[in-house]
Structure formats: structure tokens, C-alpha cells
Amino acid sequence: MAQANRRERRRSGRPPAGARPGEKVSDYPQLSVRIPPEMKRKLEVLSMLQSKPQWRIVFESVEYFIRSLPESEQGKVQAVLSRRP
């Protein structure tokens, strides 16, 4: 019984599911894009098969795309990112 009192109380609901620990997806800026219906369907299927939300599929795709660039191009991306507030 003493151990039960020492445990931290669990918060109700789902834990934050952002890209980094503690971040909430609802705090992220929204993005709206127009894509062909067949690409939207592919995104839906990937999301379902991978058991991941669509935003995470897009997030990982952009990260993968940047990593696939030649190092000189990756450097340009990082240079631009470092200039922005």
C-alpha cells in the first residue's frame, strides 16, 4: 500500500504525440496542400499500414528527402535554416 502512495498520478488521456518528447501536435502550425487524389490515397494507405498519423508520414518523408540530397545541397538547406529565426 505504501508503494501505491509513492507512485505519480497518471494524467488522463493520451500522452503528447509530437515529433519530440513533450510536444503536442495541436501546438504545431497547420499546413494545407493540394495533391492529386491518387497521392492522397497513397498517403492514407501508408498511414494505415504503418499505424502512423499522416503528419508523421509527411514529416519523415521531408527528413528522408533532405538526407538523400548531396552533402552540398544539405549544407545549403542548413545554411538557410540557420538564418531564419
N, C-alpha and C positions, 0 to 999 in steps of 0.2 A: 504494500500500500504506500509506503514511503517513496518508492520509486515512481509511482504514478504521479505524485505531487511534484516531483522534480522535473518531469517532462515539460517541455514547452508546449503551449497550446497550439494546435494546428489551426491555421487560418482556413476558413471555409472557402469553397470554390476552387477553381483551377489555379495553379501557380502561373506566374507571368511566363509568357512563351515567346519572348523577343529573341533577337539574334544573339544577344549577350545576356549573361545571367542578371536577373533582376529587372530587365527591361520589359515594358508592356507594349504589345503591338499597337494597342489603341493610342499610344503616345507618338507613334511614327507618323510622318507626313503621308498623305494619300497620293497615289499616282493613278491617273486614268489614261489608258492607251486603247487605241483601236487596232484590233488584229483580225485577220480573216477567220471566219467561223471554224475552219478545219484546224487552225492553230489553237484557238480557244478550246476546242475539243481535246486536242493533244495535251494541253495544259491540265485540263480536268482529269484526263485519264492518268497522266503522270502523278498528279496529286493523289488520286485514289490508290493507285498501285504502290506508291511509296509511303502512303499514310502520312503525308506532309501537306500543310496548307499551301495554296497556290503562291502566296507571297514568298514562302521559303524556296520553292522551286525557282522562281524568278531571281531571288537573291543569290542562290547558289549558282545559277546559270551565268549571271553577270560576273561573279567572282571567278568562275571557271574560265570565262571568256578572257578576262584580264590576264589570268595566269597563262593562258595559251598564246598570248601575244609575244612577239620577240622582246628581249630584255630592253632594247632601246625604246620601244613603244610603252612598255610597262613603266619605264622611267619617266616618260612624258606624262603619263596618267598620274603618277605620284607627284610630279612637279606641279601640275595644275591643282591637284587636291591639296597640296601643302600651302598654296597661295590663298585658297578660299577659307573664309572664317568658319 
